[in-house]
Amino acid sequence: MMGTSSAKTGNAGYRWVILLINFVVCAFAYSGLTTWSAALNELVDTFHVSKSVASLGASVFMMGYAVGSFVETQISARYGYRTGGLVGLICMVVGIFGVPYAPSFEMVLLFRFLQGWGILWVVGTNSAVAWFPPENRGFASGVIGASLVLGIGIGNFVANGLMSITGTWQGAFKLFAVVLAVAAVIWAVLMKNPPAGLYEEDTAVKNTSADAGKASLRVNPYKSVGAWLLVACMFFNCWQLTGYLNFVGNYADYLGYSTVQSGFISLMAGLIGIVSTPVGGIISDHLVKKGWEPIKARCFTMGVPGFLIAAVTTVLYPAMAPVSYTLALVGCILCGWGVPITNATMGAINMDILNDQTAADKMFAFTVLIGLGLGGSIASYIPTFIAETMSYTMSFVVMGCGALAGAVISLVVPRFQIKNQG
């Protein structure tokens, strides 16, 4: 059995159910990002718009993800994770059912925005972390982060499979909507808010805060320098990974690799995160068990095995990829390996910084709103623009520098931890 913490109730074993349902619903919801690209040509023909305009469906999906995460966390802080998650899942189901019936592309964008609300990464991570003991929370955060990468990887396969069954993109969206609706219902039935004082360590922290005059209630997450540094980390997370995944396939085409080879490079660059994300959580948890302070363990994992590996490999990739297909494939795996590791720890670091679960949940959502909302919206454009106007090499260097900035910031974050006052 994982962990050495002592559970105060008999409910602790239910954490595996919570982890599983959050993993599944996040994977299916996030696959909606890449299912869109599979139907792009059909959408262009249906609504008579350009491909660049049609691609806005992915942008507003990410905006819905960011805004929805923030709103859902505010609801969760007041009414519990189950209520906050239900709001997002209802919006998602309405959105996905609405897309194939939309009378105009403007309405399609509105429904795509709603669909993005169903990516319960923040609620899923916060609830899973709350159900697990402190020494295993990096693992829990990493598993939920891995579900997003799995969703990206399976999106095209899901879309192509559904379109082959139904024959039209509208039919594919309707069938996918049924799948998402079933997943949402299962999540709603099985989801439970964590019992108060589930673990002795949490009760001890709670009692210490109460003895100090309920100091945690005075924590304002938006005034924490460390929390804002995490916003920057999330921005550089999107800067490197979203930018890289957006055009590494095109770069492989440019180098003369076959369509199948280019597609496999893109696939592996994304899917490797399924492995690296939970590995990142395991690394940080192992360091905690060896005696490291949790915040230092998680920030080191985010900065060195995560951002630093991404920075070095991204800068070197234009020198590796042209040599041989083997090096291009190995290099893309290394480039895709690093940044997903930061997903494993980022969900837990806010709690390490703020020492208050409610404040941490709010700041995590704000981190997604600003860091992911801003980073995700421009990361697909800026690196591609640099590649088109200057060179692919310069674009990789720019992305690598962003990852390097993330590494430096990660190692500075522990300096701004708010200590429990006693």
C-alpha positions in Angstrom: 0.0 0.0 0.0 1.4 3.4 -0.9 2.3 5.9 1.7 3.1 5.8 5.4 0.5 8.3 6.7 -2.1 7.2 9.1 -5.7 7.6 7.9 -8.2 8.6 10.6 -11.2 7.1 8.8 -12.0 4.0 6.9 -12.7 6.0 3.8 -9.1 6.5 2.7 -9.2 3.5 0.3 -11.8 5.4 -1.8 -9.0 7.7 -3.0 -8.3 5.1 -5.8 -11.8 5.5 -7.1 -11.5 9.3 -7.0 -8.2 9.0 -8.9 -9.6 6.7 -11.5 -12.8 8.7 -12.3 -10.9 12.0 -12.5 -8.3 10.4 -14.8 -11.0 9.0 -17.2 -13.1 12.1 -17.4 -10.1 14.4 -17.8 -8.7 12.2 -20.6 -12.0 12.1 -22.5 -12.7 15.8 -22.0 -9.2 16.9 -23.2 -9.4 14.6 -26.2 -11.9 17.2 -27.5 -8.9 19.5 -28.3 -7.5 17.1 -31.0 -10.7 15.7 -32.2 -11.4 19.2 -33.5 -8.3 19.1 -35.8 -9.4 15.8 -37.3 -12.7 17.4 -38.5 -11.1 20.7 -39.6 -11.5 20.2 -43.4 -15.1 19.2 -43.0 -15.8 22.2 -40.8 -14.3 24.5 -43.4 -16.6 23.1 -46.1 -19.7 23.2 -43.9 -19.4 26.8 -42.7 -17.4 28.2 -45.6 -14.6 29.6 -43.4 -10.8 29.5 -43.8 -8.7 27.0 -42.0 -7.3 29.8 -39.8 -10.7 30.8 -38.8 -11.8 27.2 -38.2 -8.8 26.7 -36.0 -10.3 29.2 -33.6 -12.4 26.3 -32.3 -9.3 25.0 -30.6 -8.4 28.5 -29.2 -11.9 29.1 -27.6 -11.8 25.5 -26.3 -8.7 26.4 -24.4 -10.2 29.7 -23.2 -13.2 27.8 -21.9 -10.8 25.4 -20.2 -9.0 28.3 -18.4 -12.1 30.3 -17.5 -14.1 27.3 -16.5 -11.3 26.0 -14.2 -11.2 29.3 -12.4 -15.0 29.5 -11.9 -15.3 25.8 -10.9 -12.7 26.2 -8.3 -14.5 29.2 -6.7 -17.6 27.0 -6.6 -15.7 24.1 -5.2 -14.3 26.2 -2.4 -17.8 27.0 -1.3 -19.8 23.9 -2.1 -17.3 21.2 -2.6 -15.4 19.5 -5.5 -18.4 17.5 -6.6 -20.5 20.6 -7.2 -17.7 22.5 -8.9 -17.0 19.6 -11.2 -20.7 19.1 -12.1 -20.9 22.7 -13.3 -18.0 22.0 -15.7 -19.3 18.7 -16.9 -22.8 20.1 -17.6 -21.3 22.9 -19.7 -19.2 20.3 -21.5 -22.1 18.1 -22.4 -24.2 21.1 -23.6 -21.3 22.3 -25.6 -20.5 19.1 -27.4 -24.1 18.4 -28.2 -24.6 21.9 -29.5 -21.7 22.0 -32.0 -23.3 19.7 -34.6 -26.6 21.6 -34.4 -25.1 25.1 -34.5 -26.6 27.2 -37.3 -23.5 29.4 -37.7 -19.8 29.2 -37.0 -20.2 31.9 -34.3 -22.5 29.6 -32.4 -20.0 26.7 -32.9 -17.4 28.8 -31.1 -19.7 29.5 -28.3 -20.4 25.8 -27.8 -16.7 25.0 -28.1 -16.1 27.5 -25.3 -18.6 25.7 -23.1 -17.1 22.3 -24.0 -13.8 23.5 -22.7 -15.3 23.9 -19.2 -15.4 20.1 -18.9 -11.6 19.6 -18.6 -11.6 19.1 -14.9 -7.8 19.2 -14.5 -8.0 21.7 -11.6 -10.9 20.2 -9.8 -9.7 16.7 -10.6 -6.2 17.5 -9.3 -7.3 19.3 -6.2 -9.8 16.6 -5.2 -7.4 13.7 -5.9 -4.6 15.5 -4.0 -7.0 16.1 -1.0 -7.8 12.4 -0.9 -4.2 11.2 -0.8 -1.7 11.4 2.1 1.0 14.1 1.9 3.8 11.8 0.7 1.7 10.5 -2.2 0.2 13.8 -3.4 2.8 14.3 -6.1 1.9 10.9 -7.5 -1.8 11.7 -7.5 -1.2 15.1 -9.2 1.0 13.4 -11.8 -1.6 10.8 -12.7 -4.3 13.4 -13.4 -1.7 15.4 -15.4 -1.0 12.3 -17.5 -4.7 12.0 -18.3 -4.4 15.2 -20.3 -1.6 14.0 -22.3 -3.4 10.7 -23.0 -6.4 12.8 -24.1 -4.3 14.7 -26.6 -2.8 11.5 -27.9 -6.1 9.7 -28.5 -8.1 12.6 -29.8 -7.3 12.1 -33.5 -7.9 8.3 -33.2 -11.2 8.9 -31.5 -12.4 11.4 -34.1 -11.3 9.3 -37.1 -12.9 6.2 -35.5 -16.2 8.0 -34.8 -16.3 9.6 -38.3 -15.7 6.2 -39.9 -18.7 4.8 -37.9 -21.1 7.7 -38.6 -19.8 9.0 -41.9 -20.0 12.7 -41.0 -18.3 15.1 -38.6 -21.8 15.9 -37.2 -22.5 12.3 -36.5 -19.0 11.9 -34.9 -19.7 14.8 -32.6 -23.1 13.5 -31.6 -21.7 10.0 -30.8 -18.8 11.6 -28.9 -21.3 13.7 -26.9 -23.0 10.5 -25.8 -19.6 9.1 -24.6 -18.8 12.2 -22.7 -22.3 12.3 -21.2 -22.0 8.8 -19.9 -18.5 9.6 -18.4 -20.0 12.7 -16.8 -22.8 10.7 -15.2 -20.4 8.0 -13.8 -18.2 10.8 -12.4 -21.2 12.5 -10.8 -22.4 9.2 -9.2 -19.0 8.1 -7.8 -17.5 11.5 -6.9 -17.3 12.3 -3.2 -15.7 15.2 -1.3 -12.9 14.2 1.0 -13.9 13.7 4.6 -12.6 16.4 7.0 -9.4 15.3 8.8 -8.9 12.2 6.6 -5.2 12.0 7.6 -3.5 12.8 10.9 -1.0 15.2 9.3 -3.8 17.3 7.9 -5.6 17.5 11.2 -2.3 18.5 12.9 -1.9 21.3 10.4 -5.5 22.4 10.8 -5.2 22.4 14.6 -1.9 24.4 14.5 -3.6 27.0 12.3 -6.5 27.2 14.7 -4.2 27.6 17.7 -2.5 30.5 15.9 -5.8 32.4 15.6 -6.9 30.7 12.4 -4.0 32.3 10.5 -4.8 30.3 7.3 -8.0 32.3 6.9 -5.9 35.4 6.5 -3.9 33.9 3.5 -4.5 35.9 0.4 -3.1 33.7 -2.4 -3.1 36.6 -4.9 -0.6 38.5 -2.7 1.9 35.6 -2.7 5.0 36.1 -4.8 5.5 32.4 -4.9 2.0 31.8 -6.3 2.6 34.4 -9.0 5.9 32.7 -9.9 3.9 29.5 -10.5 1.7 31.4 -12.9 4.9 32.2 -14.8 5.8 28.5 -14.7 2.5 27.5 -16.2 3.0 30.1 -18.9 6.4 28.7 -19.9 4.9 25.2 -19.6 2.5 26.1 -22.4 5.1 28.1 -24.3 7.4 25.1 -24.8 5.0 22.1 -25.0 2.1 23.6 -26.9 4.4 25.4 -29.3 6.5 22.3 -29.9 3.6 19.9 -30.4 2.0 22.4 -32.7 4.6 22.2 -35.5 7.1 19.4 -34.8 5.2 17.3 -37.4 5.5 20.1 -40.0 9.2 20.4 -39.2 9.6 16.6 -39.8 7.8 17.1 -43.2 10.2 19.9 -43.9 13.2 17.6 -43.3 11.8 15.1 -45.8 10.5 12.4 -43.6 7.4 10.5 -44.8 3.9 11.3 -43.7 3.8 8.2 -41.5 7.2 9.1 -39.9 6.1 12.7 -39.3 2.9 11.5 -37.7 4.6 9.1 -35.5 7.0 11.8 -34.3 4.1 14.0 -33.4 2.3 11.1 -31.6 5.3 10.1 -29.5 6.2 13.7 -28.6 2.7 13.9 -27.0 2.2 10.4 -25.6 5.6 10.3 -23.8 4.0 12.6 -21.3 1.8 9.7 -20.1 4.9 8.2 -18.7 6.9 11.3 -17.6 4.0 13.0 -15.8 3.5 10.3 -13.1 7.2 9.7 -13.0 7.6 13.3 -12.0 5.2 12.8 -9.2 7.0 9.7 -8.1 10.4 11.5 -8.1 9.1 14.3 -6.0 7.4 11.9 -3.5 10.6 9.9 -3.3 12.6 13.0 -2.4 10.0 13.9 0.3 10.4 10.4 1.8 14.2 10.9 1.9 13.7 14.0 4.0 13.4 16.8 1.6 10.9 19.6 2.3 7.9 18.9 0.1 8.1 22.3 -1.6 11.8 21.9 -2.4 11.3 18.4 -3.7 8.5 19.4 -6.0 10.2 22.5 -7.3 13.4 20.7 -7.9 11.5 18.0 -9.9 9.7 20.7 -11.8 12.9 22.7 -12.5 15.5 20.0 -13.3 14.0 16.7 -14.6 11.2 18.9 -16.1 12.0 22.3 -17.5 15.8 21.9 -17.8 15.6 18.7 -19.8 13.0 20.3 -22.0 15.2 23.4 -22.5 18.3 21.5 -23.5 16.7 19.0 -25.8 14.5 21.6 -27.5 17.5 23.8 -28.3 19.4 20.8 -29.6 16.6 19.3 -31.6 17.3 21.1 -34.9 20.8 19.6 -34.7 19.5 16.1 -34.0 16.5 15.7 -36.2 18.2 16.1 -39.6 20.8 13.5 -38.9 18.6 10.4 -38.9 15.0 9.4 -38.3 16.1 7.5 -35.2 17.6 10.7 -33.7 14.6 12.7 -34.7 12.4 10.2 -32.9 14.6 10.0 -29.8 14.9 13.8 -29.7 11.1 14.4 -30.0 10.6 12.0 -27.1 13.1 13.9 -24.9 11.5 17.2 -25.9 8.1 15.9 -25.0 9.3 14.3 -21.8 10.3 17.3 -19.8 7.5 19.8 -19.5 4.7 17.2 -18.7 6.7 16.5 -15.5 5.9 20.0 -14.3 2.2 19.0 -14.5 2.8 16.4 -11.9 4.1 18.8 -9.3 2.4 22.1 -10.1 -0.9 20.9 -8.7 0.6 20.3 -5.3 3.1 23.2 -5.0 0.4 25.8 -4.4 -0.5 24.0 -1.2 3.2 23.8 -0.3 3.6 27.6 -0.8 0.4 28.7 0.9 -0.2 26.1 3.6 -3.9 26.5 3.2 -6.1 24.2 1.0 -8.7 26.7 0.1 -6.2 29.4 -0.8 -4.2 26.8 -2.8 -7.2 25.6 -4.7 -8.1 29.2 -5.7 -4.5 30.1 -6.7 -4.2 26.9 -8.8 -7.3 27.9 -10.7 -5.9 31.4 -11.2 -2.6 29.9 -12.3 -4.5 28.0 -15.0 -6.6 31.0 -15.9 -3.7 33.3 -16.5 -0.8 31.0 -17.2 -2.6 28.5 -19.4 -5.1 30.9 -20.8 -2.4 33.4 -22.0 0.3 30.8 -22.7 -2.0 28.4 -24.5 -3.5 31.1 -26.6 -0.3 32.5 -28.0 2.0 29.4 -27.9 0.6 28.0 -31.1 1.1 31.3 -32.9 4.4 32.9 -31.8 6.7 29.9 -32.3 5.1 29.1 -35.7 5.4 32.8 -36.7 9.1 32.7 -35.9 9.6 29.5 -37.8 7.9 31.0 -40.9 9.6 34.4 -40.8 13.0 33.4 -39.5 13.8 29.7 -39.2 12.8 26.6 -37.4 16.1 26.6 -35.5 15.3 30.1 -34.1 11.9 28.9 -33.1 13.3 26.0 -31.2 15.8 28.2 -29.5 13.0 30.6 -28.4 10.9 27.7 -27.0 14.0 26.3 -25.3 14.7 29.7 -23.6 11.2 29.7 -22.3 11.7 26.3 -20.7 15.0 27.5 -19.3 13.2 30.5 -17.7 10.7 28.0 -16.2 13.6 26.0 -14.7 15.2 29.1 -13.1 11.8 30.3 -11.7 11.0 26.8 -10.3 14.2 26.7 -8.2 13.4 30.2 -6.8 9.8 29.4 -5.7 10.6 27.8 -2.3 12.0 31.1 -1.1 8.5 32.5 -1.0 6.8 29.7 1.0 4.4 31.0 3.7 5.2 29.4 6.9 2.6 28.2 9.4 2.5 30.7 12.2 2.5 29.2 15.7 
